[in-house]
Amino acid sequence: MLTKRIIPCLDIKDGRTVKGTNFVDLRDAGDPVELGARYAAEGADELVFLDITATNEKRKTLASLVTRVAHQVNIPFTVGGGISSVEDVNVLLQHGADKISVNTAAFRRPELIGELAAEFGSQCVVLAIDTRLEEDGDWYVYLNGGRTATRTRCADWAHEAVSRGAGEILLTSMNHDGTKAGFALSITGLLSRTLPVPVIASGGGGTLQHFADVFEEAGADAALAASIFHFKEVAIPELKAFLDAKHIPVRK
Amino acid sequence: MDIAIIKYNAGNIQSVLYALERIGATAQVTDDAELIRSADRVIFPGVGEAASAMQYLKERKLDLLIRELKQPVLGICLGMQLLCRHSEEGDTACLGVFDTTVKRFNTTLKVPQIGWNNVEALRGPLFEGVAENSYFYFVHSYYAALCADTIAETTYDIRFSSALSHGNFSGVQFHAEKSAAAGEQLLKNFIR
């Protein structure tokens, strides 16, 4: 049976792993390659490396870091941050990334998704969406690491992106990110039920039960978290044993 | 041990090379007919689209070369599918080593299947030391139907061939190079 995936996310700045609370106040959580290998050994199903400063500072994700990860990690990994062209993606895949994630650049120029899917296949194109629940009760797309608001509804953009060739959606709720109060079950469930591709839930995972909730109640295909893994508040083997005991399919 | 990884317009070639390095093997990524023919082991990798991949192989006459190889050959993902008779993807005539056809998942489940699924009914030396029901990493929208060459089975709505073997050829639908310890064991078995 296809299992639910647990995905530690390593936010990268200047080649180091960091994790912010609500996208600010960064703390250093160590060497990304070392951390990635540790997570793989502990039973993580995939890894995501996001160069979180890339868009704002117009930097490209370091290809050399990708190569080091690819050499040392024996599970799939996705690389994102500041990707805006077929050539950016080609470089990352050539250096050993399995998938790439696009966010702001794909929103600004949606044709990018189709170009990437045609060139490399939908299976390696992850669309990342940062979304916020507004006072009108709807979820909207935010760009540039959550700094720029748009008037586009999250669900509309997700559907358009999938129709253009995105193979997975990485959905981060800005209302929940960094709070450790649980994932955004409503928007995750909406996308998960209505999209034909897997949805990775991100933002808010703080306890073992939160992961069970996002799989059982929201139907997420995968759940992503960062700081709780980095600071050893939740251990991956313990999380998997907990989910298994609740009959949620996980790789043991 | 001389290992050749066939270079063509497919995506996971570098990952296969790194995976071999992690288990202490070195390999050459090449489309040189002589190097491929003389290698002790040949890996035919692949992430991509069947029709364009077959077209690329034909243009370089690699299709005939692959079919005639005598040493152990391992197809991975698209590589495995291209070793089958025919693929629905682009209605493509393939290499015809494995006596089965490749079909698109017709399911209400999400397609592609992305993630870790268990592999059952394991047979043959490729799976030596790999426990029944081990998890491997899959990313695919098309599958090879069960047939006499099937040496492992997986269920995603329907039951399909997650590994095939015929003579000196074997193939795996999952990404052994990205399947943690189970994948490393399989690769070790292949190069043993």
Boltz contact constraints between the chains, C-beta under 6 A:
constraints:
  - contact:
      token1: [A, 2]
      token2: [B, 115]
      max_distance: 6.0
  - contact:
      token1: [A, 2]
      token2: [B, 117]
      max_distance: 6.0
  - contact:
      token1: [A, 3]
      token2: [B, 116]
      max_distance: 6.0
  - contact:
      token1: [A, 5]
      token2: [B, 115]
      max_distance: 6.0
  - contact:
      token1: [A, 45]
      token2: [B, 116]
      max_distance: 6.0
  - contact:
      token1: [A, 70]
      token2: [B, 18]
      max_distance: 6.0
  - contact:
      token1: [A, 71]
      token2: [B, 18]
      max_distance: 6.0
  - contact:
      token1: [A, 74]
      token2: [B, 180]
      max_distance: 6.0
  - contact:
      token1: [A, 75]
      token2: [B, 180]
      max_distance: 6.0
  - contact:
      token1: [A, 76]
      token2: [B, 137]
      max_distance: 6.0
  - contact:
      token1: [A, 76]
      token2: [B, 178]
      max_distance: 6.0
  - contact:
      token1: [A, 96]
      token2: [B, 14]
      max_distance: 6.0
  - contact:
      token1: [A, 123]
      token2: [B, 112]
      max_distance: 6.0
  - contact:
      token1: [A, 123]
      token2: [B, 139]
      max_distance: 6.0
  - contact:
      token1: [A, 196]
      token2: [B, 110]
      max_distance: 6.0
  - contact:
      token1: [A, 197]
      token2: [B, 110]
      max_distance: 6.0
  - contact:
      token1: [A, 198]
      token2: [B, 110]
      max_distance: 6.0
  - contact:
      token1: [A, 198]
      token2: [B, 114]
      max_distance: 6.0
  - contact:
      token1: [A, 251]
      token2: [B, 116]
      max_distance: 6.0
  - contact:
      token1: [A, 251]
      token2: [B, 135]
      max_distance: 6.0
